[in-house]
């Protein structure tokens, strides 16, 4: 499902609807790709003191059920929510996280960005010096996954360091694909690489679901918005 700019809470409700269908075997594994308006999400391990958002900042703050600490989402960032039944993919949480990391590395490679893992740190990084380009935070219930990853395509990374202690890491540096390539990069340029990498890593055959065929899978307000865009 290739969506546009979707408010975080609506996307979260969509994930829960899809996860219910996947868990019951009513629908196949589904991957949702979208962007969010400015929002800070707090994972289950978020701690007091991670937020230092200016009073005049136009950003939503949402407590979530995903793992990890705090992170920032905004336009210009590709957010990917794989709704997968891990009973078909190994029933191994650590392997799932490594597979998401591998999918991100494969997404960036054809764009000319060489990314890697760094021992002891979450997400995907560039070296050197170390700078983070993608964050991962997941939730698994009855072996069905929600949440996923956020890849910085072309946005101002300042909120990661000025508004929060992103991912709980002090003094972390953040970057974007556009910054690394020295040119503007549209999220739509990255989407096909992201879909292809996920298909390759998880052994999926992906067919795009038109937005107007999704009625019943998500709350009506979101469906109305999506249908209006098609």
N, C-alpha and C positions, 0 to 999 in steps of 0.2 A: 504494500500500500504506500504509494508515493503521495504524501500530503504536503500542504504548504505550511503556513504559520498557524499553529494550533495552541491555544492556551493550555498551560501545563495540566491543570485539574481535569480538563476535558480529555486530554490525551491519556491521562492516568485512568480515567473511567473507561475509555476505549480499550486500553490494555486489559483491564479486568474483564470486560465483556468478551474480548477475544480469548483470554486465558480460560474462561469458563467453557467456551466452545471447543478449544483445543483439548482441554482436560477430558471432556466428555466424548471426544472423537467426532464431534459434529462438523468441525472444520479442520483443515490440515495446519501444519506449522505455518505461522504467518509472521512476516517482518514488516514493521511500520517504520517509515522514514519521514521525518518532518523537521520543522524548526519551531522554536518557542519564542514568544515575546519575552522580554527580560524577566528572569525569575531566578531566585536562589533556592536550591533545594537542600534540605538537611537530611542526611542519611541516619541510620540507626546509631551510628557511633559518633555523631556530631556532639560537640561539647560546648559548654558556655565559653564565651570569649572568642569563638571563631568568627562571629559577626561584628563588623564595624562599618555598617552601612550608613552613609550620610543621610541626614533627615530628609533632604530634598531629592533623594534618589528615587526615580520612578521604576521600582522593581518589586515584584511580588515575592513573598517568602513562604515556602511550603514545606512542612514536615512530611517525609515520605517513609515508606516501609522498605526502601532499598538498603543495601549494605553501604558502608563507607561513611564519609563525613560530609562536609558542605561542598557544593560546587555551584557554578553559575551557568545559566543557559541564556542565549540571546540570538536574535537574527544574525545569520551569517555563520551559524554553527549547525552542522548536520547531526541530528540526534536520531539514533537507531534503536528501536525497541524490538528485539527478536522475541516472539512468543512461541517457544519451542517446547515440545514434550521430550524431556531428556531421557525418557525410557526408550526413545529411539536414537539417542545420541550418547549413550554410555553411562548414564546415572552417576556422573562424576563431576562434582561442582568445580573442583580445581581445574579439571580438563576443560570444562566449559569456559572458565575465565581465560585460560591459555588460548583457547580457540578464538575467543573474541579479540584477544590481543593479536593473534596471527592474522585475523581478518582485517584488522586496522593496518597492520604492517603491509599486507598485500594491497589494500586500498590506496595507500600512499605511494607505493613503489612506482606504478605507471605514471604518476604525476611528477616524478623526479625528486621525491622526498624520501630519504632513507631514514626510517624510524626503527626503534628498537625497544626492548625491555631493559629496565635497570633493576638489578637485584635489590630487593628491599623496598622498592617504591611501586606504587600502583599506577596503572595507566600506561600510555605509550609516550616515549620520549625521543628527542633528537639529541645527539652529542656532536662535539662538545663545544661549549659548556652544556650541561644538561638543561633542557627546556622541554616542558610538557606540551604536547599537542593534542592529546585525547585522554578523556577520563572514562572509567568504567565503574558502574555501580549496578548490582543486580538484586533481584528477589526471586526466590524459588519456592513454590508451594506445590506439594504433591508432584514434584518433578517437572512442573510447568514454569517456565521462566517469564519474568516481566522486567521492566526497565532495561538497561543495556549500556550503550556508550554514547559519548558526545565528542565529536571531532571538530576542532576549531578550523574553520575554512577561511573566513574573511570577516573578522570582527575585532573590535578593540579589546585586547586582553586585560586592560587595566582593572576591571571589576574583580578579576581573580585574585589580585594582590591588594587592591585598595579597599574593597568592600568586604572581603572574607579572608580567612586563612584557608585557602582552597585545599581540599583533601587533607586538611590538618597539617600541611607541610609549611613550615616557616621558611621564608626567603626563597620559595620556589619561583622559577622563571617560567613564563608561559609564552607560547608562540602560536602562529597560525600558518596554514598552507600559503596564504597570500604573502605573508611576511617572509617566509623562507624562499619563495619563488621570485619575490620582488615585483609582483604584478597582481592586479585584481583577479580574484577567483570566485566564480559563482558556485553556490551550493549545487545547482543543477549539473555543473561540470563533474562534480565528485560522485553524485548519486549512482551512475552506472558502474563505477569502479567499486563502490561499496556493496552494491547488490551482487556483482560478480564475485567478489571476494567471499562474501557470506555463503553464496551458493557453492563455491569451491570448497571452503573449509568444512561446511556442514553437510555436504553431499545433497544439496537441494536442487530441484528444478523449479525456478521461480516464474510465476505468471502474474502480471500486474492486475490488481483488482480495481476496476474503475470505481470512483467514489460513489457514483449513483447506484451501484450494486451492493452497497454496504448496509442498506437499511435493515435495522434489527440487530446489528452488531455493535452499535454504539448509541449513546443518548441522542434523542431527537435534535436538540439544539446544534450539536456538532454535525449531524447528518444534513440539517438544513443549510449550514454554512458550506459544507463540501459540495452539496448538490448545486448550490447557487454558483459555485466556481466552475462547474463543468459545462 
